[in-house]
Amino acid sequence: NPYIIRAFNYRATIYGFNPKTYDKALADFDKAIEISLKSPELFKEYLIKAYGGRAVIFYAQDDYKNCFDNLSKALQFELDDSSLATMLYFRGLCYQQFGENDKAQADISKARKLGFKN
């Protein structure tokens, strides 16, 4: 049910504004992903939002590996320019944390060309 998936994503986003409720946000994003994966082509929009949301929370927690993994999952889908730019920018930041500066610069430059402003 897309309305349930959307509700999990929205509530997770709200929880994601407060570091004290990151665990609740991740649980809701996990549930949205679990439901969406039953029909990934039908619910790809929700998968992208959930993977992206988890990535942001993991980044805020300095968990760059999980951030990167979630961004990689989201980037498997065809994204609009705004979403692509955001995902590439955060992946570039992860690459910086991994010491892969050439990859970081490439992703961040591409994100800016797509209109990302930080």
N, C-alpha and C positions, 0 to 999 in steps of 0.2 A: 504494500500500500504506500504510494508516494507521499501521502499526507503524514503517515507515521514517520517515514524516513526524514521528511522535511522537519517535523517537530523535533526529532532527535538532534538534527543538525543545528536548528535554531537554539534549542536549549543548551547544547554544547557550546555554541558561540557565546551565549550569555555567561555561562560558567567560565569560559575562557578569559573573561575580562578580569577575573580575580584569582591571583595565585593560590589562594586558599581553597579554591574549588577546581583546580586543574584536574584533579583525579576524577571528578564528576564529569568534566568536559570530555576527558579521554574516554570514559566509559560510554558516554552518549555517542561520541564519534565512532567508537568501536561497534556499537549496536547499529548505527546507520550503515556502516560498511558491511556488517554481517548480513543485514537484510538486503542491501543493494546488490551484493555479490550473487544473489539468487538469479538476478537478471541484469548483469552488468551493462549490457548495451542499452537497455531500457532506462536504467537508473544511473547512467554514467555521470550526469550532472551532480547527483548527490554524492557519488563516490569521490569526484574531484574535490568537492567542498569539504568532505570529511577528511580525506587525506591531507588537503591543504591546511585545514584547521588543526589536525594533529601535529603537522609539521611546525606550525607556528608555536604551539604549546611546547613541543620538544625543544625548539630553539630557545624559547624563554627560560627553559630549565637547563640550558647548556648541554643538552643531550643531542649533539650534532649528528651522531650516527643514525638515531631514529628519525630525526628531522630529515636527513638526506634520504633515507629509505622511503619515507612517506612522500616526499617530493618526487622521487623516481617513479613511484606508483602512479601519482597524479599525471606525470608527464607522459605516461604511456597512452593517454587519451588525446584526442584532438581538442585543443583548447583555444578559446578566443584570445586575442592579443593581450588583453588586460590580465587575464588569468595566467597566460604563458609568461608574461613579463614578471609578474609577482613570484611565480614558482622559480623562474630562472634566477631572479635576484637572490632569493633565499638560498637556492642551491649554490650560488656563487659565494655567499657568506659561509656556507658549510665548507666549501672547498678551501676557503681561506683558513678556516679552523684546522683543516687537515694538512695545511701547508702546500696545497696544490694551487699556487698563485696564478699560473697560466690559465688553468681551467676556471678559476674564480673570475679572473679578468674577462675571459670570453663570455661567461654567463652574465655577468653584471653589465658588460657593454651591450650585449644583445637585449637585455631587459630594458636598458635605457633607450635603445633604438626603438623598442616597441612602446615606449612612453612611460616606463616606470619612473616615478619620482619618489625619492626617499627623503 
